[in-house]
Amino acid sequence: MEDKLFWAAIALLALVILWAAWRYWRFYQREHFVCPQCGHRWKPPLGQMVFSVNAVEGKVLRCPHCGEKVYVEPVKDR
């Protein structure tokens, strides 16, 4: 019984990781951020996306151009 529970937990963890990877891939294909301070448009590195603070729809990120830590919401690519 414990063996089945272990493998079920592993399968669930794998599904969560695959879902998160798909979401980030989808973001990089369709969206970017725009700094409200300087107007710079960018797609943050994966590490910054994973470890940044989530807030409502957007994230709190540091702009690579002006260095300000700002709340940004994703904007669809054209």
Helices and strands as residue ranges (DSSP letters): H 2-30, E 31-34, E 41-42, H 46-51, E 53-55, E 58-62, E 69-72, E 75-76
